[in-house]
Amino acid sequence: MNIVETFEAMLDGKVSAVINLGGNLVRSVPDRMRIEPAWRNLKLTVNIATKLNRSHLVHGEKSYILPCLSRIEIDTQASGPQAVSMEDSTGCIHGSRGVAEPASQDARSEPHIVAELAKHTLGARTTVDWDSWRNDYALVRDEIAKTYPDTFHDFNERMWRPGGFPRNLPARERKWQTKSGKAEFAVPETLGEDPDLPEREPQSLRLMTLRSDSQFNTTIYSLDDRFRGIKGDRMVIFMCEADMTRHGLQKNDRIMLRTIADDGFERRVAGLRIQPYDIPQGCIAGYYPECNPLLPLWHYAKESKVPGAKSIPVHIVEVNGTPREP
């Protein structure tokens, strides 16, 4: 299941256990106020993690946190020091070796933990030599190379080349795998009107969520955002001056936003500070994951089911602690 399908099933009581490899899943998904109670109803939650986060505090009936080595720590297995591969934002694969002493000699690597879980749960139902894969990660890469030779041939050698090696992306080479042999563009079925969440109210705004420069997914390294001139605060809403005038707002006013939806659930986030910004009229922006409670789980792209975090209709229901009509 993809992430939307997983949490839909969780809300329906059809998921009993989750094993989470890293990440901060509870905070990264939409509809947090509905998701957290469903997460607490799970029979089992297991988190394999390098550091503590909110997902470890919102847990199921039985909960385990399995500390693992981070990529910067030296990972030594039976065959010697290990290396892992990583893909950068340009689609190139690089090798990576840890250089720091492990925080604890009791910490295991993520591949080690996964291999042990597989060996002890699958037993005779698997043909994989998990002990060998645990002891030597190069053997895992050899199998990847056999399975996907077009992209990963000579994996163990090529990942140490300067700059790594590119993932097989035909568009990078201007090769269009279409009937026409050319790039093809699809026109959306609807423009302007959102079939999930139409803007039915004259004072509505369209919210998009975004990240700061000091952020990797849900890991926030600083409350500053040099991209947008913000210091010491992430409870911020960026709004153009025309919309500020239309809504009677001043810089640094604190507002509460409410999602416009008809499913019977209240989605609100309070304490958001107004920041003037060059953004199209009718649109506002706020940070992820702080604004995730405003995004319904069922609001997603039709085919990919990517959550619709760039288009959430909201209205202002409170300014500086004073309620107002939407």
Kinemage of the C-alpha trace (Angstrom):
@kinemage 1
@onewidth
@group {chain A} dominant
@subgroup {mainchain}
@vectorlist {calphas} color= white
{ca met a 1} P 0.000 0.000 0.000
{ca asn a 2} L 1.117 3.547 -0.595
{ca ile a 3} L 1.057 6.006 2.299
{ca val a 4} L -2.524 7.195 1.714
{ca glu a 5} L -3.826 3.626 1.408
{ca thr a 6} L -1.893 2.586 4.526
{ca phe a 7} L -3.462 5.242 6.713
{ca glu a 8} L -6.923 4.782 5.207
{ca ala a 9} L -6.642 1.119 6.218
{ca met a 10} L -5.326 2.123 9.643
{ca leu a 11} L -8.319 4.403 10.218
{ca asp a 12} L -10.576 1.465 9.241
{ca gly a 13} L -8.823 -0.821 11.770
{ca lys a 14} L -7.324 -3.032 9.051
{ca val a 15} L -3.679 -2.474 10.059
{ca ser a 16} L -2.424 -4.066 13.275
{ca ala a 17} L 1.339 -3.457 13.158
{ca val a 18} L 3.902 -1.124 11.587
{ca ile a 19} L 7.664 -1.526 11.236
{ca asn a 20} L 9.087 1.880 10.377
{ca leu a 21} L 12.575 2.152 8.857
{ca gly a 22} L 13.647 5.619 9.920
{ca gly a 23} L 11.641 8.774 9.392
{ca asn a 24} L 8.992 10.536 11.425
{ca leu a 25} L 5.880 9.025 9.883
{ca val a 26} L 3.285 10.363 12.332
{ca arg a 27} L 4.360 13.964 11.690
{ca ser a 28} L 4.938 13.639 7.944
{ca val a 29} L 1.465 12.470 6.899
{ca pro a 30} L -1.731 14.517 6.375
{ca asp a 31} L -4.638 14.686 8.812
{ca arg a 32} L -2.488 14.343 11.920
{ca met a 33} L -5.360 14.839 14.353
{ca arg a 34} L -7.101 11.776 12.886
{ca ile a 35} L -3.939 9.745 12.320
{ca glu a 36} L -2.443 9.930 15.829
{ca pro a 37} L -5.420 8.197 17.549
{ca ala a 38} L -5.405 5.475 14.881
{ca trp a 39} L -1.649 5.002 15.356
{ca arg a 40} L -2.165 4.562 19.109
{ca asn a 41} L -4.708 1.794 18.414
{ca leu a 42} L -2.132 -0.386 16.644
{ca lys a 43} L -1.154 -3.620 18.381
{ca leu a 44} L 2.536 -3.135 17.576
{ca thr a 45} L 4.803 -0.283 16.446
{ca val a 46} L 8.499 -0.808 15.746
{ca asn a 47} L 10.824 2.078 14.887
{ca ile a 48} L 14.328 1.506 13.534
{ca ala a 49} L 15.909 4.919 14.042
{ca thr a 50} L 19.077 6.959 14.468
{ca lys a 51} L 17.445 9.544 16.770
{ca leu a 52} L 14.211 10.066 18.693
{ca asn a 53} L 11.232 11.801 17.099
{ca arg a 54} L 7.490 12.273 17.591
{ca ser a 55} L 6.591 8.909 16.006
{ca his a 56} L 8.300 7.154 18.916
{ca leu a 57} L 6.190 9.011 21.489
{ca val a 58} L 2.892 8.307 19.714
{ca his a 59} L 3.016 4.519 19.845
{ca gly a 60} L 0.919 1.370 19.707
{ca glu a 61} L -0.048 -1.069 22.451
{ca lys a 62} L 3.397 -2.664 22.234
{ca ser a 63} L 6.256 -0.504 21.045
{ca tyr a 64} L 9.931 -1.088 20.312
{ca ile a 65} L 12.604 1.436 19.382
{ca leu a 66} L 15.609 -0.226 17.745
{ca pro a 67} L 18.557 2.208 17.674
{ca cys a 68} L 20.631 1.884 14.503
{ca leu a 69} L 23.866 3.323 13.210
{ca ser a 70} L 23.680 6.526 11.192
{ca arg a 71} L 25.447 6.827 7.851
{ca ile a 72} L 28.251 8.909 9.392
{ca glu a 73} L 29.192 6.158 11.878
{ca ile a 74} L 31.701 3.393 11.184
{ca asp a 75} L 29.838 0.168 10.388
{ca thr a 76} L 31.917 -2.961 10.950
{ca gln a 77} L 30.475 -6.408 10.201
{ca ala a 78} L 32.027 -9.885 10.039
{ca ser a 79} L 33.672 -9.192 6.665
{ca gly a 80} L 35.086 -5.847 7.827
{ca pro a 81} L 34.127 -2.170 7.471
{ca gln a 82} L 31.009 -1.675 5.358
{ca ala a 83} L 29.839 0.928 2.870
{ca val a 84} L 26.352 1.857 1.749
{ca ser a 85} L 25.052 3.523 -1.391
{ca met a 86} L 23.006 6.707 -1.564
{ca glu a 87} L 21.181 8.574 -4.301
{ca asp a 88} L 21.520 12.366 -4.458
{ca ser a 89} L 18.947 14.893 -5.631
{ca thr a 90} L 20.231 14.691 -9.222
{ca gly a 91} L 19.589 10.936 -9.477
{ca cys a 92} L 23.257 9.921 -9.120
{ca ile a 93} L 24.299 6.996 -6.893
{ca his a 94} L 27.354 7.363 -4.634
{ca gly a 95} L 29.183 5.189 -2.142
{ca ser a 96} L 29.308 6.306 1.500
{ca arg a 97} L 31.493 5.157 4.403
{ca gly a 98} L 31.116 6.217 8.031
{ca val a 99} L 33.967 8.107 9.694
{ca ala a 100} L 32.753 8.602 13.291
{ca glu a 101} L 32.918 6.073 16.106
{ca pro a 102} L 29.460 4.616 16.848
{ca ala a 103} L 27.520 6.327 19.621
{ca ser a 104} L 27.178 2.881 21.254
{ca gln a 105} L 28.783 -0.472 20.639
{ca asp a 106} L 25.332 -1.996 21.124
{ca ala a 107} L 23.841 -0.142 18.138
{ca arg a 108} L 23.301 -2.271 15.038
{ca ser a 109} L 23.172 -1.142 11.433
{ca glu a 110} L 19.880 -0.938 9.590
{ca pro a 111} L 20.856 -3.775 7.183
{ca his a 112} L 21.887 -5.883 10.190
{ca ile a 113} L 18.541 -5.338 11.929
{ca val a 114} L 16.492 -6.029 8.796
{ca ala a 115} L 18.468 -9.199 8.034
{ca glu a 116} L 17.993 -10.507 11.575
{ca leu a 117} L 14.259 -9.754 11.508
{ca ala a 118} L 13.931 -11.545 8.168
{ca lys a 119} L 15.945 -14.575 9.267
{ca his a 120} L 13.996 -15.074 12.484
{ca thr a 121} L 10.532 -14.515 11.036
{ca leu a 122} L 10.767 -16.121 7.591
{ca gly a 123} L 12.771 -19.200 8.570
{ca ala a 124} L 12.556 -21.872 5.875
{ca arg a 125} L 10.223 -19.725 3.739
{ca thr a 126} L 13.153 -17.715 2.348
{ca thr a 127} L 15.976 -18.583 -0.060
{ca val a 128} L 18.058 -15.547 0.874
{ca asp a 129} L 21.259 -16.110 2.830
{ca trp a 130} L 20.541 -13.350 5.346
{ca asp a 131} L 23.689 -14.006 7.358
{ca ser a 132} L 25.866 -13.367 4.282
{ca trp a 133} L 23.962 -10.213 3.389
{ca arg a 134} L 24.260 -8.973 6.976
{ca asn a 135} L 28.015 -9.621 6.993
{ca asp a 136} L 28.846 -8.099 3.589
{ca tyr a 137} L 26.653 -5.401 2.003
{ca ala a 138} L 28.554 -5.713 -1.300
{ca leu a 139} L 26.726 -9.024 -1.825
{ca val a 140} L 23.401 -7.179 -1.677
{ca arg a 141} L 24.621 -4.759 -4.357
{ca asp a 142} L 25.735 -7.700 -6.502
{ca glu a 143} L 22.167 -9.012 -6.428
{ca ile a 144} L 20.789 -5.570 -7.272
{ca ala a 145} L 23.149 -5.458 -10.258
{ca lys a 146} L 21.895 -8.844 -11.459
{ca thr a 147} L 18.284 -7.796 -11.065
{ca tyr a 148} L 18.605 -4.354 -12.718
{ca pro a 149} L 21.690 -4.640 -14.974
{ca asp a 150} L 20.841 -1.660 -17.202
{ca thr a 151} L 21.249 0.773 -14.320
{ca phe a 152} L 23.283 -1.069 -11.677
{ca his a 153} L 25.862 -3.109 -13.605
{ca asp a 154} L 29.262 -3.105 -11.839
{ca phe a 155} L 27.526 -1.465 -8.889
{ca asn a 156} L 30.286 -1.929 -6.315
{ca glu a 157} L 32.939 -0.393 -8.569
{ca arg a 158} L 30.943 2.419 -10.178
{ca met a 159} L 29.563 3.920 -6.964
{ca trp a 160} L 33.073 5.111 -6.019
{ca arg a 161} L 33.624 7.056 -9.245
{ca pro a 162} L 33.830 10.844 -8.727
{ca gly a 163} L 30.257 12.074 -8.908
{ca gly a 164} L 28.906 8.526 -8.735
{ca phe a 165} L 26.857 7.141 -11.610
{ca pro a 166} L 23.469 8.309 -12.881
{ca arg a 167} L 20.280 6.342 -12.417
{ca asn a 168} L 18.774 5.292 -15.721
{ca leu a 169} L 16.506 8.257 -16.491
{ca pro a 170} L 15.749 8.417 -20.230
{ca ala a 171} L 14.492 12.008 -19.994
{ca arg a 172} L 17.975 13.042 -18.789
{ca glu a 173} L 19.258 11.985 -22.208
{ca arg a 174} L 16.243 13.444 -24.069
{ca lys a 175} L 14.940 9.979 -24.876
{ca trp a 176} L 11.141 9.961 -24.778
{ca gln a 177} L 9.647 6.510 -24.358
{ca thr a 178} L 6.330 7.404 -25.966
{ca lys a 179} L 4.542 6.271 -29.143
{ca ser a 180} L 5.531 9.490 -30.877
{ca gly a 181} L 9.105 9.402 -29.632
{ca lys a 182} L 8.615 12.964 -28.400
{ca ala a 183} L 7.876 14.521 -25.040
{ca glu a 184} L 4.110 14.518 -24.476
{ca phe a 185} L 2.147 16.788 -22.162
{ca ala a 186} L -1.212 15.949 -20.594
{ca val a 187} L -3.849 18.595 -19.945
{ca pro a 188} L -5.623 18.354 -16.554
{ca glu a 189} L -9.280 17.376 -16.695
{ca thr a 190} L -10.149 20.441 -14.619
{ca leu a 191} L -8.449 23.807 -14.263
{ca gly a 192} L -9.150 26.195 -11.409
{ca glu a 193} L -11.881 24.145 -9.752
{ca asp a 194} L -10.594 21.466 -7.386
{ca pro a 195} L -12.897 18.408 -7.556
{ca asp a 196} L -11.991 17.384 -3.973
{ca leu a 197} L -12.076 20.731 -2.227
{ca pro a 198} L -13.836 23.464 -4.218
{ca glu a 199} L -13.574 27.057 -3.009
{ca arg a 200} L -17.189 27.621 -2.030
{ca glu a 201} L -16.659 30.662 0.177
{ca pro a 202} L -15.750 34.163 -1.037
{ca gln a 203} L -13.150 34.726 1.701
{ca ser a 204} L -11.365 31.396 1.145
{ca leu a 205} L -7.623 31.117 0.574
{ca arg a 206} L -5.609 28.370 -1.084
{ca leu a 207} L -2.806 27.098 1.203
{ca met a 208} L 0.391 25.435 0.039
{ca thr a 209} L 2.907 23.856 2.427
{ca leu a 210} L 6.666 24.143 1.984
{ca arg a 211} L 10.002 23.522 3.695
{ca ser a 212} L 12.690 25.877 4.958
{ca asp a 213} L 16.351 25.875 3.993
{ca ser a 214} L 17.251 24.353 7.396
{ca gln a 215} L 15.065 21.280 6.981
{ca phe a 216} L 15.313 17.726 5.642
{ca asn a 217} L 11.882 16.110 5.475
{ca thr a 218} L 10.538 16.440 9.051
{ca thr a 219} L 14.013 17.018 10.541
{ca ile a 220} L 14.256 20.731 11.378
{ca tyr a 221} L 17.785 21.971 12.058
{ca ser a 222} L 16.885 25.597 12.762
{ca leu a 223} L 13.825 27.795 13.234
{ca asp a 224} L 15.397 30.235 10.749
{ca asp a 225} L 14.617 30.218 7.029
{ca arg a 226} L 17.125 32.302 5.075
{ca phe a 227} L 15.234 31.558 1.837
{ca arg a 228} L 12.366 33.763 3.041
{ca gly a 229} L 13.949 36.004 5.683
{ca ile a 230} L 12.374 34.254 8.691
{ca lys a 231} L 14.155 33.993 12.032
{ca gly a 232} L 13.187 31.988 15.105
{ca asp a 233} L 9.686 30.957 14.043
{ca arg a 234} L 7.986 28.342 11.885
{ca met a 235} L 4.369 29.096 12.817
{ca val a 236} L 4.197 31.477 9.876
{ca ile a 237} L 1.750 32.189 7.051
{ca phe a 238} L 3.073 33.985 3.978
{ca met a 239} L 0.451 36.288 2.421
{ca cys a 240} L 0.478 39.007 -0.223
{ca glu a 241} L -0.305 42.560 0.885
{ca ala a 242} L -3.518 42.679 -1.194
{ca asp a 243} L -4.914 39.704 0.730
{ca met a 244} L -3.742 41.189 4.026
{ca thr a 245} L -5.730 44.332 3.224
{ca arg a 246} L -8.753 42.319 2.084
{ca his a 247} L -8.784 40.359 5.357
{ca gly a 248} L -7.906 43.348 7.579
{ca leu a 249} L -4.591 41.884 8.710
{ca gln a 250} L -1.281 43.420 9.761
{ca lys a 251} L 2.217 41.966 9.792
{ca asn a 252} L 2.765 39.683 12.842
{ca asp a 253} L -0.963 39.194 13.516
{ca arg a 254} L -1.620 35.656 14.751
{ca ile a 255} L -4.412 33.768 13.011
{ca met a 256} L -6.182 30.406 13.139
{ca leu a 257} L -6.889 28.600 9.863
{ca arg a 258} L -9.671 26.080 9.281
{ca thr a 259} L -9.911 23.712 6.311
{ca ile a 260} L -12.989 24.021 4.105
{ca ala a 261} L -14.313 20.448 3.838
{ca asp a 262} L -17.638 18.628 4.167
{ca asp a 263} L -16.582 15.352 5.814
{ca gly a 264} L -17.544 16.328 9.358
{ca phe a 265} L -13.991 16.651 10.714
{ca glu a 266} L -12.636 19.919 12.097
{ca arg a 267} L -9.141 20.717 10.867
{ca arg a 268} L -7.618 23.777 12.520
{ca val a 269} L -4.162 25.205 13.215
{ca ala a 270} L -3.807 28.237 15.495
{ca gly a 271} L -0.993 30.673 16.316
{ca leu a 272} L 0.132 31.277 12.717
{ca arg a 273} L 1.926 34.612 12.300
{ca ile a 274} L 1.216 36.736 9.221
{ca gln a 275} L 4.288 37.525 7.113
{ca pro a 276} L 3.974 39.748 4.000
{ca tyr a 277} L 5.380 37.950 0.966
{ca asp a 278} L 5.378 38.076 -2.819
{ca ile a 279} L 2.840 35.322 -3.448
{ca pro a 280} L -0.142 35.273 -5.863
{ca gln a 281} L -3.338 36.827 -4.563
{ca gly a 282} L -5.703 34.247 -3.092
{ca cys a 283} L -2.786 31.940 -2.219
{ca ile a 284} L -0.944 31.588 1.084
{ca ala a 285} L 1.940 29.396 2.224
{ca gly a 286} L 2.938 27.750 5.514
{ca tyr a 287} L 5.510 25.275 6.713
{ca tyr a 288} L 5.424 21.478 6.597
{ca pro a 289} L 4.788 19.603 8.888
{ca glu a 290} L 3.275 22.368 11.043
{ca cys a 291} L 0.334 22.787 8.636
{ca asn a 292} L -0.217 19.046 8.011
{ca pro a 293} L -3.325 18.931 10.263
{ca leu a 294} L -5.104 21.089 7.655
{ca leu a 295} L -4.591 18.562 4.824
{ca pro a 296} L -7.276 15.840 4.566
{ca leu a 297} L -5.922 12.356 3.932
{ca trp a 298} L -8.377 11.913 1.057
{ca his a 299} L -7.153 15.023 -0.789
{ca tyr a 300} L -4.540 13.639 -3.194
{ca ala a 301} L -3.491 13.379 -6.842
{ca lys a 302} L -5.849 11.150 -8.793
{ca glu a 303} L -3.375 8.525 -10.052
{ca ser a 304} L -0.228 8.839 -7.920
{ca lys a 305} L -2.127 9.479 -4.648
{ca val a 306} L 0.456 12.098 -3.695
{ca pro a 307} L -1.182 14.220 -0.943
{ca gly a 308} L -2.486 17.548 -2.279
{ca ala a 309} L -0.333 19.679 0.007
{ca lys a 310} L 0.011 22.495 -2.550
{ca ser a 311} L -3.721 23.184 -2.740
{ca ile a 312} L -5.689 23.252 0.537
{ca pro a 313} L -8.720 25.602 0.718
{ca val a 314} L -8.868 27.319 4.102
{ca his a 315} L -10.444 30.291 5.786
{ca ile a 316} L -9.422 32.486 8.707
{ca val a 317} L -11.521 31.812 11.802
{ca glu a 318} L -9.563 33.731 14.446
{ca val a 319} L -7.263 36.783 14.534
{ca asn a 320} L -5.188 37.559 17.647
{ca gly a 321} L -7.494 35.371 19.730
{ca thr a 322} L -10.716 36.966 18.462
{ca pro a 323} L -13.087 34.720 16.481
{ca arg a 324} L -14.319 35.967 13.133
{ca glu a 325} L -16.834 34.727 10.596
{ca pro a 326} L -15.284 33.035 7.546
